[in-house]
Each structure stands twice: as C-alpha cells, then as structure tokens.
C-alpha cells in the first residue's frame, strides 16, 4: 500500500526587488530565521550595494520587507 502525505514548511524570503532595486538577488530561510536571513542580506549589501548604509533604520526597513510563505512538500 502506498502512503501519501504532505508537509507544510514555513519559510522567510527577501529579495532586492522588494526594495525597488533593479537586482534579481533573493534569499530564503527554511529555518524561519530572521537572523540567518539578515546575515545573507548584509553579505549581499556589502558586496553589491556599497552605497547603502546598514544603520539601524535601514536594517529595520529591510526586516519589514521579509515575507513569510508556506511551502508544501508532497511525498508518497
């Protein structure tokens, strides 16, 4: 007998184009972890968007753009 099922995984995503930038970079945390995601954002900003200052106001604005999504994983 075959058993079918579905798992729902919550993820957090962010993309440069959420800010209006013409940049296709994006990141996803499958651990649903803001700090993991912000670490990736900081690395990207320092490498590709040196004109952006990572002060507390900009970091708060970036965090407000993080989207929570559901992913469905089917197995069976």
N, C-alpha and C positions, 0 to 999 in steps of 0.2 A: 504494500500500500504506500502510495506517495503522500507525503505530508507537505502542505503548502503553508506559508506564513508570510508575515510582513513585519518588519521592524521600522519604527519611526525614529529618526535621528534628528535632533535639533542642531543646527549649525549657525554660526555667525559669519557674515560676509561683509566685505567692504571693497569698494572699487574707486579708483581715481575719478572715473567719470561721474560718480555720485556728487563730486565737488564741482562739476562743470569743466574740469580739465579735459583736454584732448589727449587722454592717456588710457591705454587699454589694460593697465595693471589691475589685478584684483587679488584678494586673498580670502581664504576660508579657514575657519577653525572648527573642526569636527568635535573638539572637546568643549565647545560652547564657552570659550575662554576669552574674555576681553583682553587680558594682558598678553596672551600669545598673539592675538591679532594685532594689538598695538605695537608689539615688538617688530612684527613684519612691516607695519606701516612706517615706523620710524626708520627702519633699514632702507625702505624704498624711497622715502622722502630725502634722506641724506644722500642717497646715490643719484636720484633722478630729478629732484625738485629742490635744489640747494637754496632757491630764493624764498622758500617757506621756512619761517622761524617756528621751531617746535616749542613755543611758550605754552603756558597753562591754558590760555584762552583758545589757541588753535588746537591743542590736544582735546579740549572739551568739545569743540566744534566737530572735530574728526570723530570722536567717540559717539556723538549724536547721530552720525551717519551710518553706524553699524546696523545691519539688518539681520533679524533672526528669521531663519527659514526652516522648514521641515523637509527632510529627505525621507523618501520611502524606499526601503530595501526589500525586494521580494525574493524569497527563497523557496526551494521545494524541488 
